[in-house]
């Protein structure tokens, strides 16, 4: 495993692209009531669950060689997540100041902006939800929390970092499920069963490295899980209840199934480009969709019917992909390079 850091796992990359596009689709189809009637299923939101499973997998994968200190791991995660998130958060503030009608159920206050930038879960003053300034940033609050727990576990006992992280996440969910301790909504947020998807991803990494994820039977596991997930969602649309079962289990099966056919996957340029730009797509697509939603009725474009729905979804996907790729090359990569350059300069001058 000496080259593990440089090894590219195509299945994980393709799933990153798929997850990002499924989330764009999910948010595009929920912009108008007529759209939701045509695409009633919430299954596109499972892209988040796939991302969480992938995150658990990758954190184990990149630290497997043992040359990551807890501080180095934490710094790399901050550099990877924070700069672009802050950039789009500030862009959101500017857009809200110019055209507040672009954003539904949001409000700009000093506390809301600061807590959002610090990834601290709080009540959104616009709609009383537990969402930050960029509403999809609730998922990043989970990601940063998981990275913090994983980094602390590395600091306590590197060789048992996965076990410590797993036990802690399981304990949180148990505390919430059994109502062992009264929790505020903000603390309860971190105890939801969705955090177990990170734990499942970590275990998948061990299974993959041990060669346990092999065989074409996994393809059938994927198909059955996707169908079961769709049926569960439609039967009980409240994704906040047992989400780790409704969407987490299928997400785990999908990731496991793709990993099982890793050796047979061809290297496809476009999916890899989308995968590389997936973070930019994820953060920027809400603005794309908000602008399209704002323009559609003002341009006299119908907001009901199959044709209008399909056009909105396809245009949203197309612009989000192109915009995300531009963001990746023009904003995200330069920010990453700048942070890494600053890190090297600080180390050399220390």
Residue frames relative to the residue before (quaternion, step in Angstrom):
aa qw qx qy qz dx dy dz
X 1.0000 0.0000 0.0000 0.0000 0.00 0.00 0.00
X 0.2877 0.8018 -0.4921 0.1793 3.59 1.12 0.38
X 0.7471 0.3637 -0.2094 0.5155 3.57 1.12 -0.57
X 0.2558 0.8295 -0.4754 0.1432 3.56 1.24 0.36
X 0.6446 0.5416 -0.3322 0.4251 3.59 1.04 -0.74
X 0.7270 0.4253 -0.2309 0.4871 3.55 1.12 -0.68
X 0.5211 0.6489 -0.4078 0.3756 3.55 1.27 -0.14
X 0.2139 -0.7725 0.5874 0.1117 3.55 -0.88 0.98
X 0.2006 -0.7697 0.5975 0.1013 3.56 -0.75 1.07
X 0.3615 -0.7823 0.4670 0.1983 3.56 -0.25 1.29
X 0.6341 0.5462 -0.3446 0.4252 3.58 0.94 -0.82
X 0.6544 0.4957 -0.3117 0.4783 3.58 0.98 -0.80
X 0.6444 0.5227 -0.3225 0.4556 3.58 0.97 -0.81
X 0.6705 0.4923 -0.3016 0.4659 3.59 0.89 -0.93
X 0.6536 0.5058 -0.3179 0.4647 3.58 1.04 -0.73
X 0.5865 0.5514 -0.3693 0.4643 3.60 1.10 -0.58
X 0.6567 0.4974 -0.3048 0.4780 3.57 0.96 -0.86
X 0.6639 0.5113 -0.3000 0.4559 3.57 0.90 -0.95
X 0.6641 0.5146 -0.3058 0.4479 3.57 0.90 -0.93
X 0.6523 0.5167 -0.3189 0.4536 3.58 0.93 -0.87
X 0.6983 0.4668 -0.2788 0.4655 3.59 0.88 -0.92
X 0.6232 0.5316 -0.3524 0.4527 3.60 1.04 -0.64
X 0.6424 0.5080 -0.3217 0.4752 3.58 1.09 -0.68
X 0.6112 0.5248 -0.3479 0.4797 3.61 1.04 -0.72
X 0.6444 0.5173 -0.3146 0.4670 3.58 0.93 -0.90
X 0.6550 0.5289 -0.3153 0.4379 3.58 0.88 -0.97
X 0.7167 0.4413 -0.2639 0.4711 3.58 0.84 -0.92
X 0.6164 0.5394 -0.3538 0.4516 3.59 1.09 -0.58
X 0.7144 0.4716 -0.2717 0.4398 3.59 0.90 -0.88
X 0.6982 0.4652 -0.2938 0.4580 3.61 1.18 -0.20
X 0.4375 0.7365 -0.4340 0.2788 3.59 1.25 0.24
X 0.7889 0.1406 -0.0758 0.5934 3.60 1.08 -0.65
X 0.6100 -0.5846 0.3837 0.3727 3.62 -1.01 0.72
X 0.6465 0.5338 -0.3235 0.4387 3.56 0.99 -0.77
X 0.6252 0.5388 -0.3348 0.4546 3.55 1.11 -0.71
X 0.6696 0.5057 -0.2996 0.4540 3.56 0.92 -0.89
X 0.6133 0.5470 -0.3492 0.4503 3.58 1.13 -0.61
X 0.6774 0.4794 -0.2825 0.4811 3.57 1.08 -0.74
X 0.7680 0.1637 -0.0953 0.6118 3.60 1.07 -0.79
X 0.0520 -0.8673 0.4945 0.0239 3.62 0.41 1.18
X 0.6037 0.5950 -0.3673 0.3829 3.60 1.10 -0.48
X 0.3505 -0.7339 0.5514 0.1858 3.56 -1.13 0.80
X 0.3371 0.8041 -0.4572 0.1755 3.57 1.26 0.12
X 0.5637 0.6161 -0.3906 0.3874 3.61 1.14 -0.50
X 0.5948 0.5849 -0.3613 0.4165 3.57 1.18 -0.55
X 0.5150 0.6569 -0.4087 0.3690 3.60 1.25 -0.26
X 0.4568 0.6720 -0.4520 0.3681 3.57 1.27 -0.15
X 0.6036 0.5563 -0.3449 0.4554 3.58 1.10 -0.71
X 0.6786 0.4984 -0.2908 0.4545 3.57 0.90 -0.94
X 0.6171 0.5248 -0.3385 0.4787 3.57 1.07 -0.70
X 0.6337 0.5302 -0.3227 0.4617 3.58 1.00 -0.83
X 0.6655 0.5064 -0.3109 0.4517 3.60 0.94 -0.85
X 0.6372 0.5052 -0.3270 0.4815 3.59 0.98 -0.79
X 0.6442 0.5192 -0.3147 0.4653 3.58 0.98 -0.86
X 0.6322 0.5417 -0.3356 0.4407 3.59 0.97 -0.83
X 0.6520 0.5053 -0.3174 0.4678 3.57 0.92 -0.87
X 0.6357 0.5356 -0.3100 0.4614 3.56 1.01 -0.88
X 0.7163 0.4764 -0.2647 0.4358 3.57 0.73 -1.10
X 0.6357 0.5430 -0.3524 0.4205 3.61 0.93 -0.77
X 0.6515 0.4723 -0.3105 0.5060 3.57 1.05 -0.70
X 0.6520 0.5560 -0.3080 0.4133 3.57 0.91 -0.96
X 0.7467 0.4230 -0.2387 0.4545 3.59 0.79 -1.01
X 0.7146 0.4144 -0.2645 0.4976 3.61 1.20 -0.32
X 0.4087 0.7606 -0.4389 0.2486 3.58 1.28 0.03
X 0.6561 0.5339 -0.3264 0.4218 3.62 1.05 -0.65
X 0.4641 -0.7207 0.4222 0.2950 3.59 1.21 -0.24
X 0.5806 0.5883 -0.3873 0.4084 3.62 1.22 0.15
X 0.5547 0.5648 -0.4004 0.4614 3.59 1.25 0.46
X 0.2355 -0.7225 0.6296 0.1621 3.55 -0.81 0.98
X 0.6510 -0.5028 0.3760 0.4266 3.58 -1.23 0.31
X 0.6527 0.5210 -0.3143 0.4514 3.58 1.01 -0.83
X 0.6598 0.5011 -0.3062 0.4689 3.57 0.97 -0.87
X 0.6316 0.5310 -0.3252 0.4619 3.56 0.99 -0.83
X 0.6748 0.4973 -0.2962 0.4578 3.57 0.86 -0.99
X 0.6564 0.5124 -0.3170 0.4540 3.57 0.93 -0.86
X 0.6606 0.5109 -0.3116 0.4533 3.59 0.91 -0.87
X 0.6515 0.4994 -0.3182 0.4743 3.59 1.03 -0.74
X 0.6333 0.5234 -0.3311 0.4641 3.60 1.02 -0.77
X 0.6646 0.5029 -0.3006 0.4637 3.55 0.91 -0.94
X 0.6713 0.5150 -0.2997 0.4408 3.57 0.99 -0.80
X 0.7842 0.3685 -0.1670 0.4704 3.58 0.93 -0.90
X 0.7293 0.5276 -0.2680 0.3435 3.56 0.68 -1.13
X 0.6911 0.5109 -0.3450 0.3772 3.67 0.56 -0.98
X 0.7008 0.4507 -0.2830 0.4750 3.61 0.82 -0.94
X 0.6272 0.5335 -0.3383 0.4556 3.58 1.05 -0.75
X 0.6531 0.4941 -0.3134 0.4807 3.59 0.94 -0.81
X 0.6165 0.5532 -0.3493 0.4381 3.58 0.99 -0.80
X 0.7344 0.4138 -0.2461 0.4784 3.59 0.75 -1.01
X 0.5776 0.5591 -0.3839 0.4544 3.60 1.15 -0.44
X 0.6806 0.4738 -0.2834 0.4816 3.57 0.95 -0.87
X 0.6013 0.5348 -0.3514 0.4785 3.58 1.11 -0.63
X 0.6210 0.5423 -0.3300 0.4597 3.58 1.06 -0.78
X 0.6322 0.5264 -0.3253 0.4662 3.60 0.99 -0.83
X 0.6704 0.4997 -0.2949 0.4624 3.58 0.92 -0.92
X 0.6654 0.4950 -0.3053 0.4681 3.58 0.92 -0.88
X 0.6344 0.5279 -0.3323 0.4565 3.56 1.02 -0.77
X 0.6468 0.5232 -0.3158 0.4562 3.57 1.04 -0.79
X 0.6973 0.4569 -0.2637 0.4852 3.58 1.08 -0.75
X 0.8042 -0.0300 0.0753 0.5888 3.59 0.90 -0.96
X 0.1763 -0.8326 0.5180 0.0858 3.57 0.20 1.28
X 0.5761 0.6215 -0.3636 0.3868 3.58 1.20 -0.49
X 0.5261 0.6407 -0.4097 0.3806 3.58 1.26 -0.24
X 0.7825 0.3192 -0.1393 0.5161 3.56 1.04 -0.76
X 0.2563 -0.7777 0.5607 0.1224 3.54 -0.72 1.12
X 0.8568 0.1386 -0.0940 0.4876 3.54 -1.09 0.76
X 0.6022 0.5260 -0.3864 0.4598 3.57 0.96 0.79
X 0.0498 -0.7764 0.6277 0.0277 3.55 -1.23 0.47
X 0.3295 -0.7516 0.5395 0.1885 3.56 -1.06 0.74
X 0.1273 0.7456 -0.6447 0.1104 3.53 -0.69 1.18
X 0.6560 -0.5222 0.3606 0.4086 3.58 -1.20 0.46
X 0.6750 0.4972 -0.2991 0.4559 3.59 0.84 -0.97
X 0.6444 0.5383 -0.3176 0.4406 3.57 0.96 -0.90
X 0.6668 0.4983 -0.2995 0.4663 3.58 0.94 -0.88
X 0.6930 0.4860 -0.2881 0.4479 3.60 0.80 -1.02
X 0.6724 0.4865 -0.3010 0.4696 3.59 0.87 -0.92
X 0.6225 0.5330 -0.3370 0.4635 3.58 1.07 -0.69
X 0.6768 0.4948 -0.2948 0.4585 3.58 0.89 -0.92
X 0.7132 0.4346 -0.2472 0.4913 3.60 1.14 -0.61
X 0.4368 -0.7247 0.4344 0.3086 3.60 1.31 0.14
X 0.4179 0.6814 -0.4849 0.3548 3.57 1.05 0.79
X 0.3997 -0.7304 0.5012 0.2355 3.57 -0.62 1.11
X 0.1199 0.7816 -0.5954 0.1426 3.55 -0.89 1.00
X 0.6091 -0.5440 0.4263 0.3891 3.55 -1.32 0.14
X 0.3755 -0.7117 0.5520 0.2185 3.56 -0.78 1.07
X 0.4073 -0.7459 0.4665 0.2452 3.64 -0.61 1.06
X 0.6151 0.5855 -0.3450 0.3997 3.58 1.20 -0.36
X 0.8334 0.0389 0.0164 0.5510 3.58 0.93 -0.84
X 0.4935 -0.7016 0.3926 0.3319 3.59 1.32 0.28
X 0.4452 0.6593 -0.4793 0.3706 3.59 1.17 0.46
X 0.4975 -0.6273 0.4976 0.3339 3.56 -1.31 0.17
X 0.4251 0.6959 -0.4636 0.3466 3.55 0.77 1.06
X 0.4585 -0.6903 0.4882 0.2737 3.58 -1.03 0.74
X 0.7979 -0.2991 0.2227 0.4737 3.54 -1.35 -0.20
X 0.6965 0.2563 -0.1812 0.6452 3.56 1.01 -0.90
X 0.4106 -0.7864 0.3869 0.2514 3.55 -0.16 1.29
X 0.6565 0.4946 -0.3266 0.4665 3.59 1.03 -0.68
X 0.4736 0.6880 -0.4261 0.3475 3.58 1.29 -0.06
X 0.4497 0.6718 -0.4731 0.3502 3.61 1.22 -0.09
X 0.6275 0.5339 -0.3411 0.4525 3.57 1.09 -0.65
X 0.6543 0.5026 -0.3135 0.4701 3.59 1.08 -0.69
X 0.5564 0.5654 -0.3947 0.4637 3.58 1.17 -0.43
X 0.6424 0.4953 -0.3095 0.4961 3.58 1.07 -0.75
X 0.6511 0.5293 -0.3206 0.4395 3.58 0.89 -0.94
X 0.6958 0.4683 -0.2858 0.4635 3.58 0.81 -0.98
X 0.6083 0.5368 -0.3450 0.4719 3.57 1.10 -0.65
X 0.6502 0.5089 -0.3091 0.4720 3.58 0.95 -0.88
X 0.6481 0.5109 -0.3231 0.4632 3.61 0.94 -0.84
X 0.6346 0.5300 -0.3273 0.4574 3.59 1.01 -0.80
X 0.6628 0.4957 -0.3012 0.4735 3.58 0.89 -0.94
X 0.6638 0.5074 -0.3007 0.4599 3.59 0.92 -0.92
X 0.6530 0.5113 -0.3148 0.4616 3.61 0.97 -0.83
X 0.6419 0.5069 -0.3221 0.4768 3.60 0.98 -0.80
X 0.6347 0.5242 -0.3251 0.4656 3.59 1.01 -0.82
X 0.6251 0.5295 -0.3294 0.4695 3.60 1.04 -0.78
X 0.6634 0.5163 -0.2948 0.4544 3.54 1.01 -0.87
X 0.6805 0.4981 -0.2823 0.4573 3.58 0.99 -0.84
X 0.7699 -0.1746 0.1636 0.5916 3.57 0.86 -1.00
X 0.3345 -0.7950 0.4672 0.1945 3.55 -0.11 1.32
X 0.6990 0.4922 -0.2899 0.4302 3.59 0.78 -0.96
X 0.7489 0.3415 -0.1968 0.5327 3.57 1.19 -0.56
X 0.2462 0.8155 -0.4950 0.1713 3.58 1.22 0.43
X 0.6638 0.5003 -0.3105 0.4611 3.59 0.96 -0.81
X 0.6547 0.5114 -0.3128 0.4604 3.59 0.92 -0.88
X 0.6671 0.5037 -0.3029 0.4578 3.58 0.91 -0.92
X 0.6579 0.5038 -0.3029 0.4708 3.56 0.97 -0.88
X 0.6502 0.5298 -0.3065 0.4501 3.56 0.94 -0.93
X 0.6791 0.4920 -0.2918 0.4600 3.57 0.84 -0.99
X 0.6597 0.5121 -0.3175 0.4492 3.58 0.92 -0.85
X 0.6627 0.4955 -0.3102 0.4680 3.60 0.91 -0.87
X 0.6450 0.5136 -0.3128 0.4716 3.57 1.01 -0.82
X 0.6303 0.5367 -0.3255 0.4568 3.58 1.04 -0.77
X 0.6325 0.5380 -0.3293 0.4496 3.58 0.98 -0.84
X 0.6794 0.4856 -0.2880 0.4688 3.56 0.88 -0.98
X 0.6348 0.5338 -0.3237 0.4554 3.58 1.03 -0.79
X 0.6310 0.5376 -0.3272 0.4536 3.58 0.97 -0.88
X 0.6899 0.4691 -0.2784 0.4759 3.56 0.94 -0.88
X 0.6883 0.5049 -0.2912 0.4318 3.58 0.82 -1.01
X 0.7513 0.3799 -0.2052 0.4990 3.57 1.00 -0.81
X 0.3541 -0.7576 0.4737 0.2762 3.59 1.33 -0.04
X 0.1700 0.8299 -0.5106 0.1472 3.54 0.99 0.88
X 0.7862 0.1138 -0.0335 0.6065 3.56 1.12 -0.75
X 0.4448 -0.6716 0.5079 0.3051 3.62 -0.90 0.82
X 0.0931 -0.8215 0.5625 -0.0033 3.55 -0.73 1.09
X 0.4684 -0.6256 0.5403 0.3120 3.53 -1.17 0.63
X 0.6571 -0.5000 0.3587 0.4355 3.64 -1.16 0.34
X 0.6429 0.5369 -0.3285 0.4365 3.59 1.02 -0.77
X 0.6912 0.4434 -0.2782 0.4982 3.61 0.98 -0.79
X 0.6086 0.5647 -0.3381 0.4433 3.56 1.07 -0.75
X 0.5395 0.6411 -0.3754 0.3962 3.57 1.18 -0.67
X 0.7400 0.4224 -0.2275 0.4714 3.59 0.91 -0.93
X 0.6613 0.5038 -0.3013 0.4670 3.57 1.28 -0.11
X 0.4294 0.7040 -0.4676 0.3185 3.58 1.23 0.11
X 0.6167 -0.6082 0.3597 0.3470 3.54 -1.10 0.68
X 0.4861 0.6748 -0.4355 0.3445 3.59 1.21 -0.22
X 0.5901 0.5877 -0.3763 0.4059 3.63 1.13 -0.53
X 0.5665 0.6018 -0.3852 0.4105 3.59 1.20 -0.39
X 0.5428 0.6098 -0.4053 0.4113 3.60 1.22 -0.31
X 0.5934 0.5294 -0.3633 0.4854 3.61 1.12 -0.55
X 0.6506 0.5215 -0.3100 0.4568 3.56 0.94 -0.91
X 0.6507 0.5131 -0.3161 0.4619 3.58 0.98 -0.85
X 0.6339 0.5337 -0.3298 0.4522 3.58 1.01 -0.76
X 0.6267 0.5328 -0.3363 0.4586 3.57 1.01 -0.76
X 0.6742 0.4891 -0.2933 0.4692 3.57 0.92 -0.89
X 0.6065 0.5536 -0.3477 0.4525 3.58 1.09 -0.69
X 0.6218 0.5448 -0.3483 0.4418 3.58 1.02 -0.73
X 0.6498 0.5018 -0.3153 0.4760 3.58 0.96 -0.82
X 0.6492 0.5127 -0.3161 0.4645 3.58 0.98 -0.84
X 0.6484 0.5190 -0.3102 0.4625 3.58 1.00 -0.85
X 0.6945 0.4747 -0.2822 0.4611 3.58 0.85 -0.93
X 0.6744 0.4698 -0.2897 0.4905 3.58 1.19 -0.51
X 0.5001 -0.6868 0.4035 0.3396 3.58 1.29 0.03
X 0.4181 0.7363 -0.4422 0.2958 3.58 1.21 0.46
X 0.6811 0.4706 -0.2932 0.4781 3.61 1.20 -0.37
X 0.3756 0.7061 -0.5044 0.3255 3.52 0.30 1.28
X 0.6509 0.5383 -0.3829 0.3742 3.53 -1.25 0.43
X 0.5268 -0.6677 0.4414 0.2860 3.56 -1.01 0.86
X 0.4892 0.6677 -0.4344 0.3552 3.60 1.20 -0.28
X 0.5814 0.6062 -0.3727 0.3945 3.57 1.15 -0.60
X 0.5725 0.5840 -0.3836 0.4290 3.61 1.13 -0.56
X 0.6603 0.4902 -0.3053 0.4801 3.57 0.97 -0.79
X 0.5920 0.5573 -0.3584 0.4587 3.57 1.11 -0.64
X 0.6330 0.5296 -0.3201 0.4652 3.57 1.01 -0.84
X 0.6986 0.4891 -0.2858 0.4371 3.56 0.73 -1.08
X 0.6674 0.4922 -0.3016 0.4706 3.58 0.89 -0.92
X 0.6625 0.5177 -0.3095 0.4441 3.58 0.94 -0.84
X 0.6416 0.5176 -0.3258 0.4629 3.59 0.99 -0.83
X 0.6613 0.4938 -0.3079 0.4734 3.59 0.90 -0.90
X 0.6571 0.5069 -0.3106 0.4635 3.58 0.92 -0.90
X 0.6322 0.5370 -0.3260 0.4535 3.56 1.03 -0.80
X 0.6569 0.5140 -0.3119 0.4550 3.58 0.90 -0.92
X 0.6624 0.5033 -0.3026 0.4652 3.58 0.98 -0.85
X 0.6571 0.5132 -0.3115 0.4558 3.59 0.96 -0.84
X 0.6529 0.5164 -0.3167 0.4547 3.57 0.96 -0.87
X 0.6883 0.4771 -0.2884 0.4641 3.56 0.87 -0.92
X 0.6570 0.5023 -0.3142 0.4662 3.58 1.07 -0.65
X 0.7927 0.0562 -0.0048 0.6070 3.59 1.10 -0.71
X 0.1750 -0.8610 0.4700 0.0846 3.59 0.22 1.27
X 0.5411 0.6063 -0.4201 0.4038 3.64 1.19 -0.18
X 0.2074 -0.8292 0.5096 0.0990 3.57 -0.08 1.31
X 0.5579 0.6147 -0.3945 0.3940 3.58 1.22 -0.23
X 0.6824 0.4550 -0.2749 0.5017 3.58 1.24 -0.35
X 0.8417 -0.0852 0.0033 0.5331 3.57 -0.64 1.20
X 0.1300 0.8252 -0.5382 0.1121 3.58 0.93 0.84
X 0.6218 0.5635 -0.3465 0.4192 3.58 1.01 -0.75
X 0.6636 0.4541 -0.3018 0.5122 3.59 1.23 -0.45
X 0.7001 0.4925 -0.2807 0.4342 3.57 0.78 -1.03
X 0.8182 0.1706 -0.0680 0.5449 3.56 0.86 -0.94
X 0.6203 0.5821 -0.3469 0.3949 3.57 1.07 -0.64
X 0.6688 0.4995 -0.3049 0.4585 3.58 0.86 -0.93
X 0.6636 0.4700 -0.3227 0.4843 3.64 0.86 -0.80
X 0.6308 0.5318 -0.3419 0.4499 3.60 0.99 -0.75
X 0.6348 0.5213 -0.3167 0.4744 3.57 1.00 -0.83
X 0.6629 0.5045 -0.3031 0.4628 3.58 0.95 -0.90
X 0.6435 0.5233 -0.3242 0.4549 3.58 0.99 -0.82
X 0.6662 0.4845 -0.3050 0.4779 3.59 0.90 -0.90
X 0.6558 0.5076 -0.3127 0.4631 3.60 0.92 -0.88
X 0.6621 0.5182 -0.3060 0.4466 3.56 0.95 -0.88
X 0.6610 0.4921 -0.3090 0.4748 3.58 0.96 -0.83
X 0.6421 0.5165 -0.3261 0.4633 3.58 0.98 -0.78
X 0.6353 0.5587 -0.3323 0.4169 3.59 1.08 -0.68
X 0.7470 0.3305 -0.2085 0.5379 3.59 1.18 -0.45
X 0.2055 0.8253 -0.5018 0.1576 3.56 1.24 0.45
X 0.6961 0.5012 -0.2858 0.4272 3.59 0.82 -0.96
X 0.7031 0.4603 -0.2671 0.4717 3.61 1.18 -0.46
X 0.5474 0.6502 -0.3905 0.3537 3.59 1.23 -0.17
X 0.3607 -0.7178 0.5481 0.2329 3.59 -0.94 0.86
X 0.4732 -0.6531 0.5058 0.3060 3.56 -1.22 0.42
X 0.0577 -0.8241 0.5623 -0.0379 3.56 -0.37 1.31
X 0.4656 -0.7394 0.4160 0.2517 3.56 -0.58 1.17
X 0.6982 0.4955 -0.2991 0.4214 3.61 0.75 -1.02
X 0.6680 0.4797 -0.3256 0.4665 3.65 0.79 -0.84
X 0.6421 0.5179 -0.3283 0.4602 3.59 1.06 -0.72
X 0.6241 0.5234 -0.3341 0.4744 3.59 1.07 -0.71
X 0.6552 0.4982 -0.3070 0.4777 3.56 0.98 -0.89
X 0.6285 0.5392 -0.3302 0.4529 3.59 1.02 -0.79
X 0.6604 0.5050 -0.3052 0.4643 3.57 0.91 -0.91
X 0.7350 0.4008 -0.2138 0.5033 3.56 1.08 -0.78
X 0.3698 0.7850 -0.4553 0.1993 3.60 1.28 -0.04
X 0.6487 0.5112 -0.3337 0.4544 3.61 0.98 -0.73
X 0.6468 0.5016 -0.3061 0.4861 3.56 1.02 -0.80
X 0.6306 0.5193 -0.3278 0.4745 3.58 1.00 -0.80
X 0.6539 0.5405 -0.3090 0.4298 3.55 0.92 -0.94
X 0.7375 0.4276 -0.2394 0.4647 3.58 0.84 -0.95
X 0.7457 0.4363 -0.2325 0.4467 3.59 0.98 -0.79
X 0.5814 0.6402 -0.3899 0.3165 3.62 1.06 -0.57
X 0.5747 0.5871 -0.3866 0.4189 3.60 1.12 -0.53
X 0.6464 0.5052 -0.3158 0.4768 3.58 1.04 -0.76
X 0.6195 0.5402 -0.3348 0.4608 3.57 1.02 -0.81
X 0.6951 0.4742 -0.2690 0.4686 3.56 0.83 -1.01
X 0.6361 0.5343 -0.3288 0.4492 3.59 1.01 -0.82
X 0.6621 0.4963 -0.3042 0.4720 3.58 0.97 -0.83
X 0.6509 0.5060 -0.3143 0.4706 3.58 0.98 -0.82
X 0.6445 0.5151 -0.3184 0.4668 3.58 0.99 -0.83
X 0.6458 0.5210 -0.3039 0.4681 3.57 1.09 -0.74
X 0.7242 0.4658 -0.2429 0.4467 3.58 0.99 -0.89
X 0.5777 0.6424 -0.3830 0.3269 3.58 0.97 -0.84
X 0.7454 0.3795 -0.2626 0.4810 3.67 0.55 -0.96
X 0.6477 0.5322 -0.3212 0.4406 3.60 1.08 -0.64
X 0.6865 0.4245 -0.2734 0.5233 3.54 1.24 -0.41
X 0.5284 -0.6671 0.3846 0.3575 3.56 1.31 0.13
X 0.4207 0.6953 -0.4778 0.3335 3.59 1.23 0.38
X 0.5002 -0.6701 0.4505 0.3129 3.63 -0.78 0.94
X 0.2175 -0.7779 0.5785 0.1138 3.56 -1.07 0.75
X 0.6690 0.3947 -0.3155 0.5450 3.56 1.14 0.67
X 0.6744 0.4803 -0.3612 0.4289 3.55 -1.12 0.63
X 0.6535 -0.5644 0.3538 0.3594 3.52 -1.20 0.63
X 0.6649 0.5180 -0.3160 0.4355 3.61 0.87 -0.92
X 0.6685 0.4909 -0.2996 0.4717 3.58 0.90 -0.92
X 0.6473 0.5273 -0.3146 0.4516 3.55 0.98 -0.85
X 0.6789 0.4893 -0.2864 0.4665 3.56 0.86 -0.98
X 0.6521 0.5112 -0.3243 0.4564 3.58 0.94 -0.83
X 0.6500 0.5149 -0.3197 0.4585 3.58 0.94 -0.85
X 0.6714 0.4966 -0.2968 0.4632 3.57 0.90 -0.94
X 0.6916 0.4820 -0.2875 0.4547 3.60 0.85 -0.95
X 0.6478 0.4979 -0.3173 0.4814 3.58 1.00 -0.82
X 0.6326 0.5316 -0.3275 0.4582 3.58 0.99 -0.81
X 0.6636 0.5004 -0.3012 0.4675 3.58 0.93 -0.91
X 0.6788 0.5095 -0.2954 0.4385 3.57 0.86 -0.99
X 0.7049 0.4480 -0.2715 0.4782 3.58 0.79 -1.01
X 0.6351 0.5340 -0.3364 0.4453 3.58 1.00 -0.75
X 0.6435 0.5072 -0.3191 0.4763 3.60 1.01 -0.79
X 0.6918 0.4687 -0.2830 0.4708 3.58 0.81 -1.00
X 0.6714 0.4942 -0.2980 0.4649 3.56 0.92 -0.92
X 0.6471 0.5234 -0.3148 0.4564 3.57 1.03 -0.79
X 0.6465 0.5096 -0.3187 0.4698 3.57 1.01 -0.77
X 0.6338 0.5100 -0.3291 0.4795 3.59 1.00 -0.81
X 0.6425 0.5250 -0.3098 0.4642 3.56 0.99 -0.90
X 0.6441 0.5372 -0.3232 0.4382 3.57 0.96 -0.87
X 0.7541 0.4032 -0.2213 0.4688 3.58 0.78 -1.01
X 0.7442 0.4207 -0.2219 0.4689 3.60 0.99 -0.80
X 0.7953 0.2811 -0.1318 0.5207 3.61 1.02 -0.76
X 0.7394 0.4593 -0.2606 0.4177 3.57 0.56 -1.19
X 0.7038 0.4638 -0.2818 0.4585 3.60 0.73 -1.01
X 0.6586 0.4928 -0.3316 0.4620 3.64 0.88 -0.80
X 0.6337 0.5202 -0.3346 0.4646 3.61 1.02 -0.73
X 0.6460 0.5126 -0.3146 0.4700 3.58 0.98 -0.86
X 0.6652 0.5037 -0.2992 0.4630 3.57 0.92 -0.92
X 0.6345 0.5309 -0.3263 0.4572 3.58 1.03 -0.80
X 0.6671 0.5001 -0.2969 0.4655 3.57 0.91 -0.93
X 0.6663 0.4930 -0.3038 0.4698 3.58 0.96 -0.81
X 0.6232 0.5288 -0.3304 0.4720 3.57 1.10 -0.72
X 0.6485 0.5105 -0.3108 0.4714 3.58 0.99 -0.85
X 0.6276 0.5422 -0.3286 0.4517 3.56 1.05 -0.82
X 0.6649 0.4982 -0.3025 0.4671 3.58 0.92 -0.92
X 0.6476 0.5245 -0.3188 0.4516 3.56 0.98 -0.84
X 0.6579 0.5075 -0.3082 0.4632 3.58 0.98 -0.85
X 0.6508 0.5132 -0.3138 0.4632 3.58 1.01 -0.85
X 0.6752 0.5006 -0.2942 0.4549 3.59 0.95 -0.89
X 0.7296 0.4263 -0.2363 0.4797 3.58 1.06 -0.74
X 0.5126 0.6650 -0.4138 0.3518 3.57 1.32 -0.18
